[in-house]
Amino acid sequence: MRLAQHMAIASPHITAQCIDANEFPELSQRYQVMAVPKIVINDAVEFEGALPERDFLAAVLRAASTPAAEAAAPAEPAPAAEKDA
């Protein structure tokens, strides 16, 4: 969870939330939490337990490249039209 929080601080494109499974049992059931930490990225990639930094980053990149993540990503602003002088 610490790495996710650091990534969220470093990039405006990333958010991280830490949720206590005992305080929010409906989320625990929804995401089938059986162990902690349970990491869910864009509802596309999930895993339980601590991962080495390299593997965690690979999971984030995998989630970012899924169609669900692309649909949820904000659209790039269109370039401004040039005016003829």
PASEBA-1860 file (N, C-alpha, C; in nm, 3 decimals):
! residues 85
1> MRLAQHMA> 0.082/-0.119/0.000/0.000/0.000/0.000/0.086/0.125/0.000 ~ 0.199/0.118/0.064/0.286/0.235/0.070/0.332/0.278/-0.068 ~ 0.367/0.182/-0.153/0.411/0.217/-0.288/0.297/0.282/-0.366 ~ 0.176/0.231/-0.352/0.061/0.291/-0.420/0.041/0.435/-0.375 ~ 0.057/0.459/-0.247/0.042/0.595/-0.196/0.151/0.687/-0.249 ~ 0.273/0.637/-0.257/0.383/0.717/-0.314/0.357/0.749/-0.461 ~ 0.304/0.651/-0.534/0.274/0.673/-0.676/0.164/0.778/-0.690 ~ 0.065/0.775/-0.601/-0.045/0.872/-0.606/0.004/1.013/-0.576
9> IASPHITA> 0.100/1.026/-0.488/0.158/1.157/-0.458/0.238/1.209/-0.577 ~ 0.306/1.118/-0.646/0.394/1.157/-0.755/0.320/1.188/-0.885 ~ 0.198/1.135/-0.902/0.128/1.153/-1.030/-0.018/1.191/-1.009 ~ -0.064/1.292/-1.080/-0.206/1.329/-1.069/-0.297/1.226/-1.137 ~ -0.241/1.131/-1.210/-0.319/1.029/-1.280/-0.346/0.907/-1.193 ~ -0.293/0.906/-1.072/-0.304/0.789/-0.983/-0.368/0.831/-0.852 ~ -0.461/0.750/-0.805/-0.517/0.769/-0.671/-0.498/0.639/-0.596 ~ -0.486/0.649/-0.465/-0.472/0.531/-0.380/-0.560/0.549/-0.258
17> QCIDANEF> -0.630/0.444/-0.223/-0.714/0.446/-0.105/-0.686/0.322/-0.023 ~ -0.675/0.341/0.106/-0.657/0.230/0.198/-0.788/0.214/0.275 ~ -0.848/0.099/0.266/-0.978/0.075/0.329/-0.965/-0.040/0.427 ~ -1.013/-0.017/0.549/-1.012/-0.120/0.653/-1.123/-0.221/0.622 ~ -1.086/-0.344/0.595/-1.182/-0.447/0.557/-1.285/-0.472/0.667 ~ -1.246/-0.457/0.793/-1.341/-0.478/0.903/-1.442/-0.364/0.913 ~ -1.403/-0.246/0.874/-1.493/-0.130/0.881/-1.589/-0.125/0.762 ~ -1.553/-0.188/0.652/-1.635/-0.186/0.532/-1.657/-0.329/0.481
25> PELSQRYQ> -1.737/-0.407/0.553/-1.755/-0.548/0.515/-1.817/-0.566/0.376 ~ -1.899/-0.468/0.331/-1.959/-0.482/0.198/-1.853/-0.476/0.088 ~ -1.750/-0.393/0.108/-1.640/-0.389/0.012/-1.555/-0.515/0.021 ~ -1.538/-0.567/0.143/-1.464/-0.692/0.162/-1.529/-0.806/0.086 ~ -1.662/-0.810/0.092/-1.735/-0.915/0.020/-1.729/-0.892/-0.130 ~ -1.747/-0.767/-0.172/-1.745/-0.734/-0.315/-1.614/-0.776/-0.381 ~ -1.503/-0.747/-0.312/-1.371/-0.777/-0.368/-1.312/-0.907/-0.315 ~ -1.393/-0.985/-0.243/-1.352/-1.116/-0.192/-1.218/-1.111/-0.119
33> VMAVPKIV> -1.210/-1.023/-0.021/-1.087/-1.008/0.056/-1.070/-1.128/0.147 ~ -0.961/-1.201/0.128/-0.930/-1.317/0.211/-0.799/-1.295/0.288 ~ -0.720/-1.201/0.242/-0.591/-1.171/0.306/-0.562/-1.023/0.281 ~ -0.473/-0.970/0.362/-0.433/-0.830/0.344/-0.283/-0.823/0.323 ~ -0.236/-0.729/0.245/-0.316/-0.633/0.172/-0.380/-0.696/0.050 ~ -0.497/-0.649/0.016/-0.566/-0.686/-0.109/-0.560/-0.562/-0.196 ~ -0.497/-0.574/-0.310/-0.480/-0.462/-0.401/-0.571/-0.483/-0.522 ~ -0.650/-0.382/-0.554/-0.737/-0.384/-0.672/-0.704/-0.259/-0.753
41> INDAVEFE> -0.669/-0.280/-0.878/-0.630/-0.169/-0.965/-0.729/-0.160/-1.080 ~ -0.805/-0.050/-1.083/-0.902/-0.023/-1.191/-1.001/-0.138/-1.211 ~ -1.029/-0.213/-1.108/-1.118/-0.330/-1.117/-1.072/-0.427/-1.226 ~ -0.948/-0.418/-1.270/-0.897/-0.503/-1.378/-0.792/-0.601/-1.329 ~ -0.709/-0.559/-1.236/-0.601/-0.643/-1.183/-0.612/-0.641/-1.032 ~ -0.601/-0.757/-0.971/-0.602/-0.762/-0.826/-0.510/-0.873/-0.777 ~ -0.459/-0.854/-0.657/-0.373/-0.954/-0.595/-0.374/-0.933/-0.445 ~ -0.334/-1.037/-0.373/-0.326/-1.030/-0.228/-0.182/-1.053/-0.185
49> GALPERDF> -0.146/-0.986/-0.077/-0.012/-1.000/-0.024/0.082/-0.895/-0.081 ~ 0.196/-0.885/-0.017/0.295/-0.787/-0.059/0.369/-0.838/-0.182 ~ 0.395/-0.748/-0.274/0.472/-0.780/-0.394/0.599/-0.698/-0.396 ~ 0.704/-0.751/-0.457/0.822/-0.667/-0.480/0.783/-0.548/-0.567 ~ 0.854/-0.438/-0.552/0.822/-0.314/-0.624/0.810/-0.336/-0.774 ~ 0.900/-0.413/-0.832/0.898/-0.438/-0.977/0.769/-0.507/-1.019 ~ 0.724/-0.605/-0.940/0.601/-0.678/-0.972/0.478/-0.589/-0.953 ~ 0.481/-0.504/-0.850/0.370/-0.413/-0.827/0.357/-0.317/-0.945
57> LAAVLRAA> 0.468/-0.261/-0.989/0.466/-0.170/-1.104/0.416/-0.240/-1.229 ~ 0.455/-0.365/-1.250/0.407/-0.441/-1.366/0.256/-0.459/-1.358 ~ 0.202/-0.481/-1.238/0.056/-0.495/-1.222/-0.014/-0.364/-1.254 ~ 0.043/-0.252/-1.211/-0.016/-0.121/-1.241/-0.016/-0.099/-1.392 ~ 0.092/-0.129/-1.458/0.100/-0.110/-1.603/0.004/-0.202/-1.677 ~ -0.012/-0.325/-1.626/-0.108/-0.419/-1.686/-0.250/-0.363/-1.673 ~ -0.284/-0.310/-1.557/-0.418/-0.254/-1.535/-0.440/-0.132/-1.622 ~ -0.337/-0.052/-1.640/-0.350/0.069/-1.721/-0.369/0.037/-1.869
65> STPAAEAA> -0.328/-0.080/-1.911/-0.337/-0.115/-2.053/-0.463/-0.195/-2.086 ~ -0.552/-0.217/-1.987/-0.674/-0.291/-2.014/-0.779/-0.200/-2.075 ~ -0.870/-0.253/-2.155/-0.975/-0.170/-2.215/-1.058/-0.096/-2.111 ~ -1.087/-0.157/-1.997/-1.167/-0.090/-1.893/-1.094/0.034/-1.844 ~ -0.964/0.024/-1.829/-0.885/0.138/-1.781/-0.884/0.248/-1.887 ~ -0.875/0.210/-2.013/-0.873/0.310/-2.120/-1.006/0.384/-2.128 ~ -1.116/0.313/-2.106/-1.247/0.376/-2.111/-1.265/0.472/-1.994 ~ -1.204/0.440/-1.879/-1.220/0.524/-1.761/-1.123/0.642/-1.760
73> APAEPAPA> -1.020/0.636/-1.843/-0.920/0.743/-1.844/-0.978/0.869/-1.905 ~ -0.941/0.984/-1.851/-0.992/1.108/-1.910/-0.935/1.127/-2.050 ~ -1.015/1.184/-2.137/-0.973/1.207/-2.276/-0.868/1.317/-2.280 ~ -0.778/1.305/-2.374/-0.677/1.409/-2.394/-0.746/1.531/-2.451 ~ -0.710/1.651/-2.407/-0.773/1.769/-2.464/-0.737/1.784/-2.612 ~ -0.833/1.830/-2.689/-0.809/1.851/-2.832/-0.718/1.970/-2.850 ~ -0.630/1.965/-2.951/-0.542/2.080/-2.974/-0.625/2.203/-3.015 ~ -0.580/2.316/-2.973/-0.650/2.441/-3.007/-0.640/2.467/-3.156
81> AEKDA> -0.747/2.512/-3.213/-0.746/2.544/-3.357/-0.663/2.669/-3.379 ~ -0.585/2.666/-3.485/-0.502/2.783/-3.517/-0.586/2.883/-3.593 ~ -0.565/3.009/-3.564/-0.636/3.117/-3.632/-0.549/3.169/-3.745 ~ -0.614/3.196/-3.858/-0.542/3.256/-3.971/-0.529/3.406/-3.945 ~ -0.411/3.459/-3.963/-0.388/3.602/-3.938/-0.412/3.685/-4.060
END
